[in-house]
Amino acid sequence: MNDITPYEACFKERRDVSNMKVYGCKAYVHVLDEKRRKLDKKSVACVFIGYPNNSKGYKLYDLEARKVIRSYDVTFMEANFDHKLSDC
């Protein structure tokens, strides 16, 4: 295929994959100022689980609250997989 993807061969355009992240990596979601008090944590530890349909951002599993959240303001630790989902 001469160093091109099947999509590029078919549609003659290159896809932007700059927002792709490693599935299952540890991530920290920023907590807005309006949703926290002075001494509360500024971020929440989560696990990246994918991309939401019909919106921008990322889908993450909150390890403390045990729920799925959607956020755009996320810091990814793509080499870090030390979380334990079995404890959740």
C-alpha positions in Angstrom: 0.0 0.0 0.0 3.1 2.3 -0.2 2.9 3.5 3.5 -0.8 4.7 3.3 -3.8 3.4 5.3 -6.8 1.8 3.6 -8.9 4.9 4.5 -6.4 7.1 2.8 -6.3 4.9 -0.3 -10.1 4.9 -0.6 -11.0 8.5 0.3 -7.7 10.3 -0.8 -7.4 12.1 2.6 -5.4 11.5 5.7 -7.3 11.1 9.0 -6.3 13.1 12.1 -5.3 10.7 14.8 -3.6 13.2 17.2 -6.3 12.7 19.8 -6.0 8.9 20.0 -5.0 7.6 23.4 -3.9 4.2 24.8 -7.0 2.3 25.9 -7.0 1.4 29.6 -4.3 3.9 30.7 -4.5 6.0 33.8 -5.9 9.5 33.4 -6.6 12.5 35.6 -9.7 14.5 35.1 -9.7 18.1 36.2 -12.4 19.1 38.7 -13.9 22.5 37.9 -13.5 25.3 40.5 -17.3 25.5 40.9 -17.5 21.8 41.9 -14.8 21.8 44.6 -13.9 23.6 47.8 -10.6 25.1 48.7 -8.9 22.0 50.1 -10.5 19.4 47.7 -8.6 17.6 45.1 -8.1 19.4 41.8 -8.2 16.1 39.8 -9.8 12.7 40.0 -8.0 9.4 39.0 -9.7 7.6 36.2 -9.2 4.9 33.6 -9.6 5.8 29.9 -12.3 3.6 28.4 -13.0 5.2 25.0 -14.6 8.1 23.1 -18.2 9.2 23.6 -20.6 9.1 20.6 -21.8 12.4 19.1 -19.5 14.6 21.3 -15.9 15.7 21.7 -13.9 14.5 24.7 -13.1 11.3 26.4 -15.1 8.6 28.3 -13.5 7.6 31.6 -14.2 5.3 34.5 -13.9 7.1 37.9 -12.2 4.7 40.2 -13.5 6.3 43.5 -17.1 7.1 42.5 -17.3 3.9 40.4 -19.1 5.6 37.5 -18.5 6.5 33.9 -17.8 10.2 33.2 -17.2 12.2 30.1 -14.6 15.0 30.1 -12.5 17.0 27.7 -10.0 18.4 30.3 -7.9 15.2 30.9 -4.2 14.5 31.5 -3.2 11.0 30.3 -0.5 8.8 31.7 -0.3 6.5 28.7 2.5 4.4 30.1 0.8 3.9 33.5 -1.5 0.9 34.0 -1.1 0.4 37.8 -4.8 0.7 38.6 -6.8 -2.3 39.7 -10.2 -2.6 38.1 -10.8 -5.8 39.9 -11.0 -3.9 43.2 -13.8 -1.7 41.9 
